[in-house]
């Protein structure tokens, strides 16, 4: 039993592109960039379910960060606001 696939060289190039690890890292970074601001917005909403919104500086200080370590790609949220440290480590 055999399988016949039409597409020839274009299909082979596509498969070879997705086989390479460096290409997957680029794809993951792009995918994470596409959803980073949605994740940030969700974090801001969650912050204000626990704390009252006064000036909104805490929510505005939350920023997404995407970074690689070796073969791994990560997405995280950072904030330089003093209240964020209290939330993270307790106060």
ZAMI-528403 format. One record per atom (N, C-alpha, C, O): residue number from 1; atom name; z negated, x negated, y negated. Coordinates in steps of 0.001 Angstrom, whole numbers, plus 500000, padded with zeros to 6 digits. Layout:
<seq NUM; atom CA; Z Z; X X; Y Y> .
...
% end
This chain:
<seq 1; atom N; Z 500000; X 499147; Y 501168> .
<seq 1; atom CA; Z 500000; X 500000; Y 500000> .
<seq 1; atom C; Z 500000; X 499105; Y 498775> .
<seq 1; atom O; Z 499141; X 498231; Y 498657> .
<seq 2; atom N; Z 500914; X 499294; Y 497885> .
<seq 2; atom CA; Z 501004; X 498469; Y 496688> .
<seq 2; atom C; Z 500929; X 499326; Y 495425> .
<seq 2; atom O; Z 501187; X 500530; Y 495438> .
<seq 3; atom N; Z 500573; X 498665; Y 494359> .
<seq 3; atom CA; Z 500504; X 499340; Y 493070> .
<seq 3; atom C; Z 501537; X 498703; Y 492159> .
<seq 3; atom O; Z 501610; X 497479; Y 492050> .
<seq 4; atom N; Z 502324; X 499525; Y 491514> .
<seq 4; atom CA; Z 503311; X 499035; Y 490573> .
<seq 4; atom C; Z 502871; X 499430; Y 489166> .
<seq 4; atom O; Z 502609; X 500599; Y 488885> .
<seq 5; atom N; Z 502798; X 498433; Y 488294> .
<seq 5; atom CA; Z 502395; X 498680; Y 486908> .
<seq 5; atom C; Z 503522; X 498221; Y 486010> .
<seq 5; atom O; Z 504015; X 497099; Y 486126> .
<seq 6; atom N; Z 503924; X 499107; Y 485110> .
<seq 6; atom CA; Z 504966; X 498746; Y 484154> .
<seq 6; atom C; Z 504305; X 498223; Y 482898> .
<seq 6; atom O; Z 503242; X 498706; Y 482508> .
<seq 7; atom N; Z 504900; X 497275; Y 482280> .
<seq 7; atom CA; Z 504357; X 496721; Y 481047> .
<seq 7; atom C; Z 504645; X 495238; Y 480958> .
<seq 7; atom O; Z 504682; X 494669; Y 479867> .
<seq 8; atom N; Z 504844; X 494624; Y 482085> .
<seq 8; atom CA; Z 505257; X 493240; Y 482142> .
<seq 8; atom C; Z 504419; X 492275; Y 481347> .
<seq 8; atom O; Z 503198; X 492228; Y 481500> .
<seq 9; atom N; Z 505078; X 491491; Y 480484> .
<seq 9; atom CA; Z 504423; X 490423; Y 479731> .
<seq 9; atom C; Z 503374; X 490957; Y 478760> .
<seq 9; atom O; Z 502334; X 490328; Y 478564> .
<seq 10; atom N; Z 503639; X 492118; Y 478150> .
<seq 10; atom CA; Z 502666; X 492672; Y 477209> .
<seq 10; atom C; Z 501356; X 493000; Y 477923> .
<seq 10; atom O; Z 500276; X 492739; Y 477395> .
<seq 11; atom N; Z 501452; X 493561; Y 479100> .
<seq 11; atom CA; Z 500259; X 493892; Y 479869> .
<seq 11; atom C; Z 499528; X 492623; Y 480282> .
<seq 11; atom O; Z 498302; X 492557; Y 480200> .
<seq 12; atom N; Z 500267; X 491624; Y 480723> .
<seq 12; atom CA; Z 499646; X 490356; Y 481125> .
<seq 12; atom C; Z 498936; X 489698; Y 479941> .
<seq 12; atom O; Z 497839; X 489165; Y 480106> .
<seq 13; atom N; Z 499542; X 489726; Y 478752> .
<seq 13; atom CA; Z 498907; X 489147; Y 477563> .
<seq 13; atom C; Z 497626; X 489896; Y 477213> .
<seq 13; atom O; Z 496627; X 489284; Y 476835> .
<seq 14; atom N; Z 497657; X 491207; Y 477338> .
<seq 14; atom CA; Z 496477; X 492012; Y 477039> .
<seq 14; atom C; Z 495341; X 491680; Y 478003> .
<seq 14; atom O; Z 494197; X 491504; Y 477584> .
<seq 15; atom N; Z 495655; X 491597; Y 479274> .
<seq 15; atom CA; Z 494634; X 491265; Y 480280> .
<seq 15; atom C; Z 494093; X 489864; Y 480023> .
<seq 15; atom O; Z 492881; X 489657; Y 480093> .
<seq 16; atom N; Z 494942; X 488913; Y 479733> .
<seq 16; atom CA; Z 494491; X 487544; Y 479452> .
<seq 16; atom C; Z 493615; X 487493; Y 478200> .
<seq 16; atom O; Z 492652; X 486728; Y 478144> .
<seq 17; atom N; Z 493951; X 488310; Y 477193> .
<seq 17; atom CA; Z 493143; X 488355; Y 475973> .
<seq 17; atom C; Z 491717; X 488797; Y 476302> .
<seq 17; atom O; Z 490755; X 488191; Y 475830> .
<seq 18; atom N; Z 491578; X 489851; Y 477112> .
<seq 18; atom CA; Z 490258; X 490384; Y 477425> .
<seq 18; atom C; Z 489497; X 489545; Y 478449> .
<seq 18; atom O; Z 488293; X 489734; Y 478621> .
<seq 19; atom N; Z 490170; X 488633; Y 479123> .
<seq 19; atom CA; Z 489484; X 487758; Y 480071> .
<seq 19; atom C; Z 488682; X 486670; Y 479371> .
<seq 19; atom O; Z 487718; X 486158; Y 479940> .
<seq 20; atom N; Z 489056; X 486310; Y 478157> .
<seq 20; atom CA; Z 488436; X 485181; Y 477466> .
<seq 20; atom C; Z 487126; X 485584; Y 476815> .
<seq 20; atom O; Z 487065; X 486578; Y 476090> .
<seq 21; atom N; Z 486075; X 484811; Y 477074> .
<seq 21; atom CA; Z 484737; X 485084; Y 476556> .
<seq 21; atom C; Z 484700; X 485075; Y 475029> .
<seq 21; atom O; Z 484044; X 485923; Y 474423> .
<seq 22; atom N; Z 485396; X 484125; Y 474400> .
<seq 22; atom CA; Z 485359; X 484041; Y 472932> .
<seq 22; atom C; Z 485928; X 485310; Y 472309> .
<seq 22; atom O; Z 485477; X 485736; Y 471245> .
<seq 23; atom N; Z 486907; X 485910; Y 472958> .
<seq 23; atom CA; Z 487469; X 487163; Y 472444> .
<seq 23; atom C; Z 486455; X 488299; Y 472544> .
<seq 23; atom O; Z 486386; X 489151; Y 471659> .
<seq 24; atom N; Z 485668; X 488312; Y 473622> .
<seq 24; atom CA; Z 484649; X 489355; Y 473764> .
<seq 24; atom C; Z 483585; X 489204; Y 472695> .
<seq 24; atom O; Z 483093; X 490205; Y 472174> .
<seq 25; atom N; Z 483218; X 487972; Y 472356> .
<seq 25; atom CA; Z 482243; X 487773; Y 471281> .
<seq 25; atom C; Z 482768; X 488334; Y 469967> .
<seq 25; atom O; Z 482024; X 488975; Y 469226> .
<seq 26; atom N; Z 484039; X 488100; Y 469673> .
<seq 26; atom CA; Z 484637; X 488640; Y 468448> .
<seq 26; atom C; Z 484654; X 490164; Y 468483> .
<seq 26; atom O; Z 484367; X 490817; Y 467479> .
<seq 27; atom N; Z 484989; X 490725; Y 469634> .
<seq 27; atom CA; Z 485032; X 492178; Y 469780> .
<seq 27; atom C; Z 483640; X 492768; Y 469576> .
<seq 27; atom O; Z 483493; X 493779; Y 468889> .
<seq 28; atom N; Z 482620; X 492151; Y 470164> .
<seq 28; atom CA; Z 481254; X 492650; Y 470019> .
<seq 28; atom C; Z 480775; X 492555; Y 468581> .
<seq 28; atom O; Z 480138; X 493478; Y 468073> .
<seq 29; atom N; Z 481076; X 491452; Y 467929> .
<seq 29; atom CA; Z 480670; X 491297; Y 466532> .
<seq 29; atom C; Z 481339; X 492372; Y 465668> .
<seq 29; atom O; Z 480688; X 492949; Y 464797> .
<seq 30; atom N; Z 482596; X 492641; Y 465890> .
<seq 30; atom CA; Z 483305; X 493673; Y 465123> .
<seq 30; atom C; Z 482714; X 495046; Y 465418> .
<seq 30; atom O; Z 482516; X 495842; Y 464500> .
<seq 31; atom N; Z 482431; X 495332; Y 466682> .
<seq 31; atom CA; Z 481843; X 496628; Y 467040> .
<seq 31; atom C; Z 480475; X 496795; Y 466394> .
<seq 31; atom O; Z 480150; X 497873; Y 465896> .
<seq 32; atom N; Z 479674; X 495736; Y 466397> .
<seq 32; atom CA; Z 478353; X 495802; Y 465775> .
<seq 32; atom C; Z 478464; X 495981; Y 464263> .
<seq 32; atom O; Z 477660; X 496697; Y 463666> .
<seq 33; atom N; Z 479441; X 495345; Y 463644> .
<seq 33; atom CA; Z 479627; X 495519; Y 462200> .
<seq 33; atom C; Z 479990; X 496968; Y 461880> .
<seq 33; atom O; Z 479606; X 497498; Y 460838> .
<seq 34; atom N; Z 480728; X 497596; Y 462782> .
<seq 34; atom CA; Z 481143; X 498979; Y 462543> .
<seq 34; atom C; Z 479969; X 499949; Y 462568> .
<seq 34; atom O; Z 480009; X 500977; Y 461892> .
<seq 35; atom N; Z 478920; X 499642; Y 463338> .
<seq 35; atom CA; Z 477779; X 500561; Y 463447> .
<seq 35; atom C; Z 476538; X 500067; Y 462709> .
<seq 35; atom O; Z 475532; X 500777; Y 462671> .
<seq 36; atom N; Z 476580; X 498880; Y 462127> .
<seq 36; atom CA; Z 475394; X 498276; Y 461506> .
<seq 36; atom C; Z 474808; X 499138; Y 460395> .
<seq 36; atom O; Z 473588; X 499280; Y 460311> .
<seq 37; atom N; Z 475635; X 499705; Y 459554> .
<seq 37; atom CA; Z 475117; X 500490; Y 458438> .
<seq 37; atom C; Z 474551; X 501834; Y 458903> .
<seq 37; atom O; Z 473632; X 502371; Y 458284> .
<seq 38; atom N; Z 475097; X 502369; Y 459983> .
<seq 38; atom CA; Z 474519; X 503595; Y 460553> .
<seq 38; atom C; Z 473125; X 503316; Y 461108> .
<seq 38; atom O; Z 472215; X 504130; Y 460951> .
<seq 39; atom N; Z 472963; X 502171; Y 461754> .
<seq 39; atom CA; Z 471656; X 501780; Y 462281> .
<seq 39; atom C; Z 470678; X 501573; Y 461131> .
<seq 39; atom O; Z 469520; X 501982; Y 461218> .
<seq 40; atom N; Z 471138; X 500939; Y 460051> .
<seq 40; atom CA; Z 470292; X 500731; Y 458880> .
<seq 40; atom C; Z 469860; X 502057; Y 458272> .
<seq 40; atom O; Z 468698; X 502222; Y 457901> .
<seq 41; atom N; Z 470788; X 503002; Y 458167> .
<seq 41; atom CA; Z 470471; X 504317; Y 457621> .
<seq 41; atom C; Z 469443; X 505050; Y 458484> .
<seq 41; atom O; Z 468534; X 505696; Y 457963> .
<seq 42; atom N; Z 469593; X 504945; Y 459805> .
<seq 42; atom CA; Z 468628; X 505557; Y 460719> .
<seq 42; atom C; Z 467242; X 504934; Y 460556> .
<seq 42; atom O; Z 466232; X 505637; Y 460599> .
<seq 43; atom N; Z 467199; X 503624; Y 460369> .
<seq 43; atom CA; Z 465917; X 502940; Y 460164> .
<seq 43; atom C; Z 465265; X 503401; Y 458866> .
<seq 43; atom O; Z 464051; X 503598; Y 458814> .
<seq 44; atom N; Z 466062; X 503571; Y 457828> .
<seq 44; atom CA; Z 465523; X 504029; Y 456553> .
<seq 44; atom C; Z 464933; X 505433; Y 456693> .
<seq 44; atom O; Z 463856; X 505707; Y 456164> .
<seq 45; atom N; Z 465631; X 506322; Y 457402> .
<seq 45; atom CA; Z 465114; X 507670; Y 457627> .
<seq 45; atom C; Z 463803; X 507623; Y 458406> .
<seq 45; atom O; Z 462866; X 508362; Y 458101> .
<seq 46; atom N; Z 463743; X 506753; Y 459411> .
<seq 46; atom CA; Z 462541; X 506644; Y 460228> .
<seq 46; atom C; Z 461360; X 506127; Y 459405> .
<seq 46; atom O; Z 460233; X 506591; Y 459581> .
<seq 47; atom N; Z 461610; X 505174; Y 458512> .
<seq 47; atom CA; Z 460555; X 504635; Y 457650> .
<seq 47; atom C; Z 459927; X 505755; Y 456841> .
<seq 47; atom O; Z 458705; X 505824; Y 456712> .
<seq 48; atom N; Z 460756; X 506627; Y 456299> .
<seq 48; atom CA; Z 460241; X 507669; Y 455412> .
<seq 48; atom C; Z 459699; X 508880; Y 456165> .
<seq 48; atom O; Z 459224; X 509825; Y 455537> .
<seq 49; atom N; Z 459760; X 508874; Y 457495> .
<seq 49; atom CA; Z 459024; X 509892; Y 458240> .
<seq 49; atom C; Z 457560; X 509483; Y 458348> .
<seq 49; atom O; Z 456690; X 510333; Y 458538> .
<seq 50; atom N; Z 457284; X 508181; Y 458228> .
<seq 50; atom CA; Z 455916; X 507666; Y 458312> .
<seq 50; atom C; Z 455297; X 507440; Y 456936> .
<seq 50; atom O; Z 454084; X 507579; Y 456773> .
<seq 51; atom N; Z 456118; X 507093; Y 455945> .
<seq 51; atom CA; Z 455631; X 506760; Y 454604> .
<seq 51; atom C; Z 456276; X 507676; Y 453579> .
<seq 51; atom O; Z 457401; X 508140; Y 453767> .
<seq 52; atom N; Z 455554; X 507935; Y 452490> .
<seq 52; atom CA; Z 456120; X 508724; Y 451396> .
<seq 52; atom C; Z 457113; X 507876; Y 450617> .
<seq 52; atom O; Z 456899; X 506685; Y 450389> .
<seq 53; atom N; Z 458191; X 508511; Y 450219> .
<seq 53; atom CA; Z 459197; X 507822; Y 449404> .
<seq 53; atom C; Z 458731; X 507903; Y 447956> .
<seq 53; atom O; Z 458633; X 508991; Y 447390> .
<seq 54; atom N; Z 458449; X 506767; Y 447370> .
<seq 54; atom CA; Z 458054; X 506749; Y 445955> .
<seq 54; atom C; Z 459226; X 506234; Y 445126> .
<seq 54; atom O; Z 459843; X 506995; Y 444381> .
<seq 55; atom N; Z 459529; X 504961; Y 445250> .
<seq 55; atom CA; Z 460652; X 504387; Y 444495> .
<seq 55; atom C; Z 461860; X 504134; Y 445401> .
<seq 55; atom O; Z 462974; X 503950; Y 444911> .
<seq 56; atom N; Z 461644; X 504124; Y 446710> .
<seq 56; atom CA; Z 462748; X 503901; Y 447640> .
<seq 56; atom C; Z 463096; X 502444; Y 447859> .
<seq 56; atom O; Z 464111; X 502138; Y 448484> .
<seq 57; atom N; Z 462259; X 501530; Y 447349> .
<seq 57; atom CA; Z 462584; X 500101; Y 447476> .
<seq 57; atom C; Z 462487; X 499616; Y 448911> .
<seq 57; atom O; Z 463251; X 498745; Y 449326> .
<seq 58; atom N; Z 461547; X 500176; Y 449677> .
<seq 58; atom CA; Z 461407; X 499758; Y 451074> .
<seq 58; atom C; Z 462676; X 500071; Y 451860> .
<seq 58; atom O; Z 463199; X 499207; Y 452564> .
<seq 59; atom N; Z 463165; X 501284; Y 451746> .
<seq 59; atom CA; Z 464379; X 501673; Y 452469> .
<seq 59; atom C; Z 465595; X 500875; Y 452038> .
<seq 59; atom O; Z 466419; X 500488; Y 452868> .
<seq 60; atom N; Z 465709; X 500626; Y 450729> .
<seq 60; atom CA; Z 466855; X 499866; Y 450218> .
<seq 60; atom C; Z 466806; X 498400; Y 450635> .
<seq 60; atom O; Z 467837; X 497728; Y 450679> .
<seq 61; atom N; Z 465593; X 497898; Y 450942> .
<seq 61; atom CA; Z 465474; X 496487; Y 451298> .
<seq 61; atom C; Z 465878; X 496199; Y 452750> .
<seq 61; atom O; Z 466032; X 495036; Y 453123> .
<seq 62; atom N; Z 466048; X 497229; Y 453563> .
<seq 62; atom CA; Z 466435; X 497044; Y 454971> .
<seq 62; atom C; Z 467915; X 496670; Y 455026> .
<seq 62; atom O; Z 468764; X 497374; Y 454480> .
<seq 63; atom N; Z 468210; X 495560; Y 455691> .
<seq 63; atom CA; Z 469589; X 495077; Y 455811> .
<seq 63; atom C; Z 469903; X 494742; Y 457262> .
<seq 63; atom O; Z 469054; X 494186; Y 457958> .
<seq 64; atom N; Z 471099; X 495067; Y 457732> .
<seq 64; atom CA; Z 471486; X 494682; Y 459096> .
<seq 64; atom C; Z 471903; X 493214; Y 459143> .
<seq 64; atom O; Z 472451; X 492678; Y 458180> .
<seq 65; atom N; Z 471636; X 492585; Y 460264> .
<seq 65; atom CA; Z 472117; X 491210; Y 460463> .
<seq 65; atom C; Z 472672; X 491090; Y 461878> .
<seq 65; atom O; Z 472076; X 491569; Y 462842> .
<seq 66; atom N; Z 473820; X 490444; Y 461975> .
<seq 66; atom CA; Z 474490; X 490228; Y 463257> .
<seq 66; atom C; Z 474590; X 488729; Y 463454> .
<seq 66; atom O; Z 475044; X 488006; Y 462567> .
<seq 67; atom N; Z 474164; X 488264; Y 464620> .
<seq 67; atom CA; Z 474183; X 486825; Y 464849> .
<seq 67; atom C; Z 474414; X 486524; Y 466324> .
<seq 67; atom O; Z 474218; X 487377; Y 467190> .
<seq 68; atom N; Z 474831; X 485302; Y 466584> .
<seq 68; atom CA; Z 475098; X 484844; Y 467955> .
<seq 68; atom C; Z 474161; X 483713; Y 468314> .
<seq 68; atom O; Z 473821; X 482879; Y 467475> .
<seq 69; atom N; Z 473755; X 483693; Y 469547> .
<seq 69; atom CA; Z 473046; X 482555; Y 470140> .
<seq 69; atom C; Z 473719; X 482274; Y 471466> .
<seq 69; atom O; Z 473579; X 483031; Y 472427> .
<seq 70; atom N; Z 474443; X 481189; Y 471502> .
<seq 70; atom CA; Z 475167; X 480851; Y 472736> .
<seq 70; atom C; Z 476190; X 481924; Y 473060> .
<seq 70; atom O; Z 477062; X 482228; Y 472246> .
<seq 71; atom N; Z 476084; X 482497; Y 474250> .
<seq 71; atom CA; Z 477028; X 483530; Y 474683> .
<seq 71; atom C; Z 476559; X 484938; Y 474350> .
<seq 71; atom O; Z 477210; X 485910; Y 474734> .
<seq 72; atom N; Z 475444; X 485065; Y 473645> .
<seq 72; atom CA; Z 474881; X 486375; Y 473358> .
<seq 72; atom C; Z 475077; X 486733; Y 471892> .
<seq 72; atom O; Z 475003; X 485872; Y 471015> .
<seq 73; atom N; Z 475326; X 488005; Y 471640> .
<seq 73; atom CA; Z 475479; X 488521; Y 470288> .
<seq 73; atom C; Z 474394; X 489561; Y 470057> .
<seq 73; atom O; Z 474176; X 490433; Y 470898> .
<seq 74; atom N; Z 473708; X 489470; Y 468912> .
<seq 74; atom CA; Z 472581; X 490344; Y 468615> .
<seq 74; atom C; Z 472797; X 491061; Y 467297> .
<seq 74; atom O; Z 473510; X 490578; Y 466417> .
<seq 75; atom N; Z 472165; X 492228; Y 467175> .
<seq 75; atom CA; Z 472122; X 492935; Y 465900> .
<seq 75; atom C; Z 470649; X 493204; Y 465611> .
<seq 75; atom O; Z 469891; X 493586; Y 466502> .
<seq 76; atom N; Z 470259; X 493002; Y 464368> .
<seq 76; atom CA; Z 468872; X 493209; Y 463987> .
<seq 76; atom C; Z 468788; X 493768; Y 462582> .
<seq 76; atom O; Z 469786; X 493850; Y 461865> .
<seq 77; atom N; Z 467589; X 494148; Y 462204> .
<seq 77; atom CA; Z 467340; X 494632; Y 460852> .
<seq 77; atom C; Z 466326; X 493722; Y 460196> .
<seq 77; atom O; Z 465355; X 493316; Y 460833> .
<seq 78; atom N; Z 466535; X 493395; Y 458932> .
<seq 78; atom CA; Z 465608; X 492547; Y 458199> .
<seq 78; atom C; Z 465230; X 493227; Y 456889> .
<seq 78; atom O; Z 465952; X 494079; Y 456371> .
<seq 79; atom N; Z 464060; X 492817; Y 456365> .
<seq 79; atom CA; Z 463607; X 493323; Y 455076> .
<seq 79; atom C; Z 462663; X 492291; Y 454481> .
<seq 79; atom O; Z 461863; X 491688; Y 455195> .
<seq 80; atom N; Z 462758; X 492092; Y 453180> .
<seq 80; atom CA; Z 461842; X 491170; Y 452511> .
<seq 80; atom C; Z 460757; X 491926; Y 451744> .
<seq 80; atom O; Z 460013; X 491324; Y 450969> .
<seq 81; atom N; Z 460664; X 493223; Y 451953> .
<seq 81; atom CA; Z 459672; X 494051; Y 451274> .
<seq 81; atom C; Z 458294; X 493839; Y 451926> .
<seq 81; atom O; Z 458210; X 493782; Y 453153> .
<seq 82; atom N; Z 457212; X 493720; Y 451134> .
<seq 82; atom CA; Z 455877; X 493499; Y 451698> .
<seq 82; atom C; Z 455434; X 494596; Y 452673> .
<seq 82; atom O; Z 454728; X 494306; Y 453638> .
<seq 83; atom N; Z 455833; X 495840; Y 452438> .
<seq 83; atom CA; Z 455440; X 496931; Y 453344> .
<seq 83; atom C; Z 456086; X 496779; Y 454717> .
<seq 83; atom O; Z 455523; X 497235; Y 455713> .
<seq 84; atom N; Z 457239; X 496158; Y 454788> .
<seq 84; atom CA; Z 457898; X 495959; Y 456076> .
<seq 84; atom C; Z 457068; X 495020; Y 456949> .
<seq 84; atom O; Z 456992; X 495204; Y 458164> .
<seq 85; atom N; Z 456454; X 494024; Y 456335> .
<seq 85; atom CA; Z 455601; X 493099; Y 457084> .
<seq 85; atom C; Z 454368; X 493825; Y 457622> .
<seq 85; atom O; Z 453920; X 493568; Y 458739> .
<seq 86; atom N; Z 453828; X 494732; Y 456811> .
<seq 86; atom CA; Z 452676; X 495514; Y 457259> .
<seq 86; atom C; Z 453061; X 496387; Y 458447> .
<seq 86; atom O; Z 452296; X 496517; Y 459403> .
<seq 87; atom N; Z 454233; X 496976; Y 458386> .
<seq 87; atom CA; Z 454699; X 497811; Y 459502> .
<seq 87; atom C; Z 454897; X 496974; Y 460757> .
<seq 87; atom O; Z 454568; X 497414; Y 461858> .
<seq 88; atom N; Z 455431; X 495775; Y 460594> .
<seq 88; atom CA; Z 455724; X 494908; Y 461732> .
<seq 88; atom C; Z 454453; X 494342; Y 462369> .
<seq 88; atom O; Z 454291; X 494376; Y 463589> .
<seq 89; atom N; Z 453567; X 493828; Y 461536> .
<seq 89; atom CA; Z 452409; X 493082; Y 462053> .
<seq 89; atom C; Z 451076; X 493803; Y 461883> .
<seq 89; atom O; Z 450054; X 493318; Y 462368> .
<seq 90; atom N; Z 451064; X 494937; Y 461211> .
<seq 90; atom CA; Z 449811; X 495650; Y 460952> .
<seq 90; atom C; Z 449175; X 495128; Y 459676> .
<seq 90; atom O; Z 449507; X 494040; Y 459204> .
<seq 91; atom N; Z 448260; X 495909; Y 459121> .
<seq 91; atom CA; Z 447711; X 495468; Y 457833> .
<seq 91; atom C; Z 446255; X 495820; Y 457663> .
<seq 91; atom O; Z 445662; X 495510; Y 456630> .
% end
